[in-house]
């Protein structure tokens, strides 16, 4: 398959095991996912090591890659920003489970630019105050 027409790879970069566990949860719901790659900034790890680890993957990646990070301006997003500049990859900060689910469900069928917007919408629309929605009603 031509790399240009492949569904985008998903790259998840986080502090600790957050990203890996988020992917595990996503796979529990949707099943095994292909071309999703996780990187963790471990305690005591230098940012340069994280950069080196991610570089080894993205140097072989197709043109379409979406990078997810946990916190804006944290080390994982700062490392991801390097690839946004070098390769033009979108970097989505503040990742959550609905975002990864949306990415996996849509990445084979939706245009790349539209996919990025759908992922961000899914993430932001999933944040709810259930107490406010239910007006304090109790459910059994």
C-alpha positions as CSV (number, residue, x, y, z in Angstrom):
1,X,0.0,0.0,0.0
2,X,1.3,3.5,-0.8
3,X,2.4,5.2,2.4
4,X,0.6,8.4,1.3
5,X,-2.8,6.6,1.3
6,X,-2.3,4.6,4.4
7,X,-4.4,5.4,7.5
8,X,-2.3,7.6,9.8
9,X,-0.1,6.2,12.4
10,X,-1.0,7.2,16.0
11,X,1.9,8.1,18.3
12,X,1.2,8.5,22.0
13,X,3.7,10.3,24.2
14,X,3.1,10.7,27.9
15,X,4.6,11.1,31.4
16,X,5.0,7.6,32.8
17,X,2.7,4.8,31.7
18,X,-0.4,7.0,31.2
19,X,-0.3,6.7,27.4
20,X,0.3,3.0,27.4
21,X,-2.6,2.4,29.7
22,X,-4.8,4.7,27.7
23,X,-4.0,2.5,24.6
24,X,-4.7,-0.6,26.6
25,X,-8.1,0.7,27.6
26,X,-8.9,1.7,24.0
27,X,-7.9,-1.8,22.9
28,X,-10.1,-3.3,25.6
29,X,-13.1,-1.5,24.0
30,X,-12.2,-1.7,20.3
31,X,-9.8,-4.7,20.0
32,X,-6.2,-4.7,18.9
33,X,-5.1,-1.6,17.1
34,X,-2.4,-1.4,14.4
35,X,0.1,1.3,13.9
36,X,-0.2,2.9,17.3
37,X,3.0,3.5,19.1
38,X,3.6,4.6,22.7
39,X,6.5,6.4,24.3
40,X,6.9,7.1,28.0
41,X,8.9,9.7,29.7
42,X,10.1,7.8,32.7
43,X,11.4,9.3,36.0
44,X,14.9,10.4,35.6
45,X,14.8,10.1,31.8
46,X,16.4,13.0,29.9
47,X,14.2,14.7,27.3
48,X,17.0,13.9,24.8
49,X,16.5,10.2,25.3
50,X,12.7,10.5,24.7
51,X,13.5,12.5,21.5
52,X,15.9,9.8,20.4
53,X,13.3,7.1,21.0
54,X,10.6,8.9,19.1
55,X,12.9,9.9,16.3
56,X,13.8,6.2,15.6
57,X,10.1,5.5,14.9
58,X,9.1,8.6,13.0
59,X,12.0,8.4,10.7
60,X,10.4,5.3,9.3
61,X,6.8,6.5,9.6
62,X,4.5,7.3,6.7
63,X,3.6,10.9,5.8
64,X,0.4,10.8,7.9
65,X,1.1,10.7,11.6
66,X,-0.9,12.1,14.5
67,X,0.9,12.6,17.8
68,X,-1.0,12.7,21.1
69,X,0.5,14.0,24.3
70,X,-0.8,14.3,27.8
71,X,-0.1,17.9,28.9
72,X,0.5,21.0,26.8
73,X,4.0,22.4,27.3
74,X,5.2,19.3,29.3
75,X,8.2,17.4,28.1
76,X,6.3,14.9,25.9
77,X,4.5,17.8,24.1
78,X,7.8,19.7,23.8
79,X,9.4,16.7,22.1
80,X,6.3,16.2,19.9
81,X,6.6,19.9,18.8
82,X,9.9,19.1,17.2
83,X,8.2,16.6,14.9
84,X,5.4,19.1,14.2
85,X,8.1,21.5,13.0
86,X,10.2,19.0,11.1
87,X,7.5,16.9,9.5
88,X,4.3,18.9,9.8
89,X,2.7,16.3,12.1
90,X,-0.3,17.5,14.1
91,X,0.2,17.3,17.8
92,X,-2.9,17.0,20.0
93,X,-2.3,17.7,23.7
94,X,-4.6,16.7,26.5
95,X,-5.4,13.3,25.1
96,X,-8.2,11.2,26.6
97,X,-9.8,7.9,25.9
98,X,-12.7,9.3,23.7
99,X,-10.0,10.9,21.5
100,X,-8.2,7.6,20.9
101,X,-11.4,5.8,20.2
102,X,-12.4,8.4,17.7
103,X,-9.0,8.3,16.0
104,X,-9.2,4.5,15.7
105,X,-12.8,4.4,14.5
106,X,-12.3,7.1,11.9
107,X,-8.7,7.0,10.6
108,X,-9.5,4.4,7.9
109,X,-12.4,6.4,6.4
110,X,-11.9,10.1,7.0
111,X,-9.6,12.6,5.3
112,X,-6.6,13.4,7.4
113,X,-7.4,17.1,8.1
114,X,-10.9,16.2,9.0
115,X,-9.8,13.4,11.3
116,X,-7.7,15.8,13.4
117,X,-10.8,18.0,14.0
118,X,-13.0,15.0,14.8
119,X,-10.5,13.8,17.4
120,X,-10.3,17.2,19.1
121,X,-14.1,17.5,19.0
122,X,-14.5,14.0,20.5
123,X,-12.1,14.8,23.3
124,X,-13.6,18.2,24.2
125,X,-17.2,17.0,23.9
126,X,-16.6,14.0,26.2
127,X,-15.9,16.2,29.3
128,X,-19.1,16.5,31.2
129,X,-20.3,17.3,34.7
130,X,-22.7,14.4,35.2
131,X,-24.2,15.9,38.4
132,X,-25.2,19.0,36.5
133,X,-26.6,17.0,33.6
134,X,-28.7,14.8,35.9
135,X,-29.6,17.7,38.2
136,X,-28.7,15.6,41.2
137,X,-31.2,12.8,40.4
138,X,-30.3,9.5,41.9
139,X,-30.2,6.4,39.8
140,X,-30.4,2.8,40.8
